[in-house]
């Protein structure tokens, strides 16, 4: 089994194109110097809507960006189309889910990313395993509370229509270029889809084959975030099997890890250090009866302080299995790798630890690049044990 492994650049701030390039120059090039000094470093590129518009407004914008990246040994194989605004600007925790999929801006942004991505992919001579397929991850319609407040029936119908429109756009790109780009919908706690079954049900009921889109599963797939499933207490093998039985392909895997607290006093003291203002940290508590109690954010969970095992959506370094008295869900990564088979056809995998700069100081590295490189080397070794061949 051959797959492409990279890291997601939404860890870097960048509301404008120049800011994005400056972050890549500073951090991604340093990661490459550690991980692939003589070769290419695959990256999952994040462009805000403003930065994507800058690329599009320049007739040669995508070509210039591709040349800039290749000259630095960086190759794009996937894009993160989830955060629309400047992800690190601290504009409100739930703003990352806006605009949702019932808003035309989401569809336009996603099609714009697809038009850029097809031009950023390397040619066959540069990286043959990366040349013919690209992926774009996206949010699971929207944050459940705000999405349903806008009339769930109408909103879901509009979202399905727009996702179908994007899929038709992706099919047209493939017809024109021979490159298959798929939109990968990413279940997340608190959103319209937070488990694999929710996405399977939506696609089965709302996105039907048609003459214009005879095989929706070619261009609409799942993005499986290991941290998200772990926070939901959804077994990795169960999630994969749900996708298989539902006929939903997994187009992209985000390798990520969450925080787990056993409820001890020392654990709670440490966990409070992760209750920070920038990112949303959905928290689930599993009690002794097997019931999972959800909270929108870590602070909300502390307000109620239920007994049980706590898991919080804070993307922590994947090479750590503990954070002082806290555990991480690192073992869920091994569970996913054990459950994955060549028949699943998974070709894209990216490390997505975007909260490095929000970590308590005790858990950061000498540099951001060193931390990202450590993660990539850790997951490389795990994949090598299982006989997985990496494209770069």
C-alpha positions in Angstrom: 0.0 0.0 0.0 1.4 3.4 -1.1 0.2 6.6 0.4 1.3 10.2 0.7 2.1 11.5 4.2 2.4 15.2 4.9 1.4 17.8 7.5 -1.4 20.3 7.4 -0.2 23.9 7.2 -3.3 25.2 9.1 -0.9 25.2 12.0 0.6 28.4 10.6 -1.0 31.8 10.7 -1.8 33.4 7.4 -4.7 35.6 6.5 -3.1 36.8 3.3 -1.0 35.1 0.6 2.1 36.9 1.7 1.6 35.9 5.3 1.1 32.3 4.2 4.3 32.3 2.1 6.2 33.8 5.0 5.0 31.1 7.4 5.9 28.3 4.9 9.3 29.8 4.3 10.0 30.0 8.0 8.5 26.7 9.2 7.8 24.3 6.3 11.2 24.7 4.8 12.7 24.0 8.3 10.6 20.8 8.6 11.8 19.6 5.2 15.4 20.2 6.3 14.9 17.7 9.1 12.5 15.2 7.5 13.5 15.2 3.8 16.7 17.3 3.3 17.4 15.7 -0.1 13.8 15.1 -1.3 10.3 16.6 -1.4 8.1 17.3 1.6 4.4 16.8 0.9 2.2 19.4 2.6 -1.5 19.8 3.1 -2.0 23.5 2.1 -4.4 25.8 3.9 -5.3 29.0 2.2 -7.8 31.4 3.8 -10.6 32.6 1.5 -8.7 35.9 1.1 -5.5 34.2 0.2 -7.2 31.9 -2.3 -8.8 35.0 -3.9 -5.4 36.6 -4.3 -4.1 33.5 -6.1 -7.2 33.4 -8.4 -7.0 37.1 -9.2 -3.6 36.7 -10.6 -3.9 34.9 -14.0 -0.6 33.1 -13.3 -1.2 33.0 -9.5 -1.4 29.2 -9.2 1.5 28.7 -11.5 3.7 31.1 -9.5 2.7 29.5 -6.2 3.5 26.0 -7.5 6.9 27.2 -8.7 7.6 28.9 -5.4 6.7 25.7 -3.5 8.6 23.3 -5.8 11.7 25.5 -5.6 11.7 25.0 -1.9 11.1 21.2 -2.1 7.5 21.5 -1.0 4.7 19.7 -2.9 1.0 20.0 -2.3 -1.2 16.9 -2.5 -4.2 18.0 -0.4 -5.8 21.2 0.8 -7.7 22.0 4.0 -10.9 23.7 3.0 -12.3 23.8 6.6 -11.2 27.2 8.0 -12.5 29.9 5.8 -11.3 32.9 7.8 -7.9 33.5 9.3 -7.8 30.5 11.6 -5.4 31.9 14.1 -6.9 35.4 14.4 -8.9 34.6 17.6 -12.2 35.8 16.0 -14.4 33.5 18.1 -14.2 29.8 18.7 -17.2 28.8 16.6 -16.4 31.1 13.7 -14.3 28.3 12.2 -17.7 26.7 11.2 -18.8 29.7 9.2 -19.8 30.0 6.5 -21.6 26.7 6.6 -22.6 24.5 3.7 -26.0 26.2 3.2 -24.2 29.4 2.5 -23.1 29.9 -1.2 -19.7 31.3 0.0 -18.7 27.8 1.2 -19.3 26.3 -2.2 -17.6 29.1 -4.1 -14.5 28.9 -1.8 -14.3 25.1 -2.2 -14.5 25.2 -6.0 -11.9 28.0 -6.0 -9.6 25.7 -3.9 -10.2 22.9 -6.4 -9.2 25.1 -9.3 -6.0 26.1 -7.5 -5.2 22.6 -6.3 -5.3 21.0 -9.8 -2.6 23.5 -10.8 -0.5 23.0 -7.7 -0.2 19.2 -7.9 3.2 18.1 -9.1 3.6 16.6 -12.6 4.3 12.9 -13.1 8.0 13.5 -13.6 8.4 15.3 -10.3 6.2 13.0 -8.1 4.3 10.3 -10.0 2.2 9.1 -7.1 0.9 12.6 -6.4 0.1 13.8 -9.9 -3.3 12.3 -10.6 -5.2 12.7 -7.3 -5.9 15.6 -5.0 -8.2 16.0 -1.9 -9.9 18.9 -0.1 -11.2 18.4 3.4 -14.2 20.4 4.5 -16.5 20.9 7.5 -19.5 18.5 8.2 -22.1 21.0 7.0 -21.8 23.3 10.0 -22.0 23.6 13.8 -25.2 21.7 14.7 -26.8 24.4 16.9 -26.3 27.3 14.5 -27.0 25.2 11.4 -30.3 23.9 12.7 -31.5 27.3 13.9 -31.7 28.2 10.3 -34.4 25.6 9.6 -32.7 22.2 9.4 -34.7 20.8 6.5 -34.1 23.7 4.2 -30.5 24.1 5.3 -29.7 20.4 4.7 -31.3 20.5 1.3 -29.3 23.6 0.3 -26.1 22.1 1.7 -26.7 18.8 -0.3 -27.4 20.8 -3.5 -24.2 22.8 -3.1 -22.1 19.8 -2.3 -23.5 18.1 -5.5 -22.6 21.3 -7.4 -19.1 21.1 -6.2 -18.9 17.4 -7.1 -20.0 18.2 -10.6 -17.3 20.9 -10.8 -14.7 18.3 -9.6 -16.0 15.9 -12.3 -15.5 18.6 -14.9 -12.0 19.2 -13.7 -11.2 15.4 -14.1 -12.8 15.3 -17.6 -10.6 18.3 -18.6 -7.3 17.3 -16.9 -7.5 13.6 -16.0 -6.9 14.6 -12.3 -9.4 13.3 -9.7 -10.0 15.7 -6.9 -12.4 14.7 -4.2 -14.2 16.6 -1.5 -13.7 14.9 1.9 -16.3 15.7 4.5 -14.9 15.7 8.0 -17.1 14.6 11.0 -16.4 16.6 14.1 -17.9 16.7 17.6 -20.7 19.1 17.9 -21.3 19.5 14.2 -24.1 18.2 12.0 -22.1 15.0 11.5 -19.9 13.9 14.4 -19.8 10.2 13.8 -19.2 8.2 10.7 -22.8 6.9 10.6 -24.2 10.5 10.3 -22.1 11.2 7.2 -23.1 7.8 5.7 -26.8 8.6 6.3 -26.5 12.0 4.7 -24.7 10.9 1.6 -27.1 7.9 1.2 -30.2 10.0 1.6 -29.3 13.4 0.1 -26.6 12.8 -2.6 -28.0 10.4 -5.2 -26.4 9.3 -8.5 -27.6 11.3 -11.5 -26.7 11.6 -15.2 -24.5 14.6 -14.3 -22.9 12.7 -11.4 -23.2 9.0 -12.0 -20.7 8.0 -9.2 -20.9 10.6 -6.3 -18.5 8.5 -4.2 -15.7 9.3 -6.7 -15.7 13.0 -5.8 -17.4 13.1 -2.4 -15.7 11.1 0.3 -14.9 11.2 4.0 -12.1 12.8 5.8 -11.5 10.7 8.9 -9.9 12.7 11.7 -8.6 10.2 14.3 -8.8 12.7 17.1 -12.5 13.5 16.4 -13.5 9.8 16.5 -11.5 9.4 19.7 -13.2 12.3 21.4 -16.6 10.8 20.5 -15.6 7.5 22.0 -16.2 6.0 18.5 -13.9 3.0 18.0 -11.6 3.5 15.0 -12.4 0.1 13.5 -16.1 0.7 13.9 -15.9 4.0 12.0 -14.0 2.4 9.2 -16.4 -0.5 8.9 -19.3 2.0 8.9 -17.8 3.7 5.9 -17.2 0.4 4.1 -20.7 -0.8 4.7 -22.2 2.5 3.7 -20.3 2.7 0.4 -18.4 5.8 1.5 -14.7 6.0 0.6 -12.2 7.6 3.0 -10.4 10.1 0.8 -8.1 11.5 3.5 -7.0 10.7 7.0 -6.0 13.3 9.5 -3.6 11.8 12.0 -4.3 13.6 15.3 -4.5 12.9 19.0 -6.7 14.3 21.8 -6.4 14.7 25.6 -7.8 12.1 28.0 -8.3 12.7 31.7 -9.2 9.9 34.1 -10.9 12.2 36.6 -8.1 12.4 39.1 -7.4 15.6 41.0 -3.9 15.8 39.4 -5.4 15.2 36.0 -8.0 18.0 36.4 -5.3 20.4 37.6 -3.3 19.8 34.5 -6.3 19.8 32.2 -7.2 23.3 33.3 -4.0 24.5 31.6 -5.5 23.5 28.2 -8.7 25.6 28.7 -7.5 28.4 26.4 -9.4 31.2 24.5 -8.5 30.6 20.8 -9.8 27.2 19.7 -12.9 25.3 20.6 -12.2 22.2 22.7 -15.4 20.1 22.6 -15.3 17.7 25.5 -17.0 14.3 26.0 -17.3 12.5 29.3 -17.9 8.8 29.4 -19.5 7.7 32.7 -19.6 4.2 34.3 -22.9 3.3 32.6 -21.4 3.8 29.1 -23.2 7.1 28.5 -21.4 10.0 26.8 -22.2 13.5 28.0 -21.2 16.2 25.5 -20.0 19.8 26.3 -19.3 22.5 23.7 -16.0 23.5 25.3 -13.6 22.4 28.0 -14.7 25.3 30.2 -18.4 24.2 30.0 -17.3 20.7 31.1 -15.5 22.2 34.1 -18.7 24.1 35.1 -20.5 20.8 35.5 -17.5 18.5 36.4 -19.2 15.1 35.8 -17.5 11.9 36.9 -16.0 9.7 34.3 -13.4 9.6 31.6 -12.9 13.0 29.8 -11.7 13.4 26.3 -11.2 16.9 24.9 -10.8 18.1 21.3 -7.3 19.6 21.7 -5.0 18.5 19.0 -1.9 17.5 20.9 1.4 16.2 19.5 0.9 12.7 18.1 4.2 11.4 19.4 3.2 11.9 23.0 1.2 9.3 24.9 1.0 11.3 28.1 1.0 14.9 29.2 2.1 14.7 32.8 -0.8 13.1 34.7 -3.0 13.2 31.5 -3.0 10.6 28.8 -3.5 11.3 25.1 -5.5 9.2 22.6 -2.3 8.2 20.7 -3.3 4.5 20.9 -6.3 5.4 18.7 -3.8 6.1 15.9 -2.4 2.6 16.2 -6.0 1.2 16.3 -6.8 3.0 13.1 -3.7 1.8 11.3 -4.4 -1.8 12.4 -8.0 -1.5 11.0 -7.0 0.1 7.7 -6.6 -2.3 4.7 -5.3 -1.8 1.1 -8.9 -2.3 -0.1 -9.9 0.9 1.6 -7.9 2.8 -1.1 -6.7 5.4 1.3 -3.9 7.4 -0.4 -3.8 10.7 1.6 -2.7 11.1 5.2 -1.7 14.3 7.0 -0.7 15.1 10.5 -3.0 17.9 11.8 -1.7 19.3 15.1 -2.8 22.9 14.6 -2.7 23.9 18.3 1.1 23.9 18.9 1.1 27.5 19.8 -1.8 27.0 22.3 0.0 24.2 24.2 1.2 24.9 27.7 4.9 25.8 27.5 6.0 22.6 29.1 4.8 20.6 26.1 6.3 22.7 23.3 9.5 22.0 21.5 12.6 24.1 20.8 10.9 25.2 17.6 7.6 24.6 15.8 9.5 22.9 12.9 11.1 20.5 15.3 7.8 19.5 16.8 6.2 18.9 13.4 9.2 17.0 12.3 9.1 14.8 15.4 5.4 13.9 14.6 6.2 13.1 11.0 9.1 10.8 11.9 6.9 9.1 14.6 4.1 8.3 12.2 6.5 7.3 9.4 8.0 4.7 11.7 4.5 3.4 12.6 3.6 3.1 8.9 6.9 1.4 8.1 6.2 -1.3 10.7 3.0 -2.1 8.8 4.7 -2.3 5.4 3.3 0.9 4.1 5.2 2.6 1.3 5.3 6.4 1.2 5.1 8.2 -2.1 7.7 10.7 -1.1 
